[in-house]
């Protein structure tokens, strides 16, 4: 997965390609799973949308 994300980052830098992802992991969990490099690239590529844990509708 980390190689796919790095590849998408390179396409983002070169061509302004858009990638959409969803995850239930926190930023620290992503870093533990994929490393600092991938987390850093994800931070620059994506907009973070969070929901309140008490929210009923999390669309």
SVG drawing of the C-alpha trace seen along z (x, -y; Angstrom):
<svg xmlns="http://www.w3.org/2000/svg" viewBox="-27 -20 37 22">
<polyline fill="none" stroke="black" stroke-width="0.4" points="0.0,0.0 2.8,-2.4 4.3,-2.0 0.9,-2.8 0.6,-6.0 4.1,-7.1 3.3,-6.5 0.1,-8.5 2.1,-11.3 4.6,-11.4 1.7,-11.7 0.2,-14.4 3.4,-16.4 4.0,-15.8 0.4,-16.1 -1.7,-17.5 -3.6,-14.1 -6.3,-13.8 -6.6,-10.7 -9.4,-10.1 -9.0,-7.9 -10.9,-7.0 -9.7,-5.5 -10.7,-5.0 -7.0,-5.3 -5.7,-8.2 -2.6,-10.1 -0.4,-8.3 -1.8,-4.9 -1.1,-5.7 2.5,-6.6 2.9,-3.3 1.5,-1.3 3.3,-3.1 6.0,-5.2 6.7,-8.9 7.5,-9.4 4.0,-8.2 2.3,-10.2 4.1,-13.3 3.1,-12.8 -0.5,-12.2 -0.5,-15.4 0.4,-17.4 -1.9,-15.5 -5.2,-15.2 -7.7,-17.4 -8.6,-15.9 -12.2,-15.7 -13.0,-14.6 -16.2,-13.9 -17.1,-14.3 -17.2,-11.0 -20.8,-11.7 -22.0,-12.4 -24.8,-10.1 -24.4,-10.7 -20.8,-10.3 -21.2,-10.5"/>
</svg>
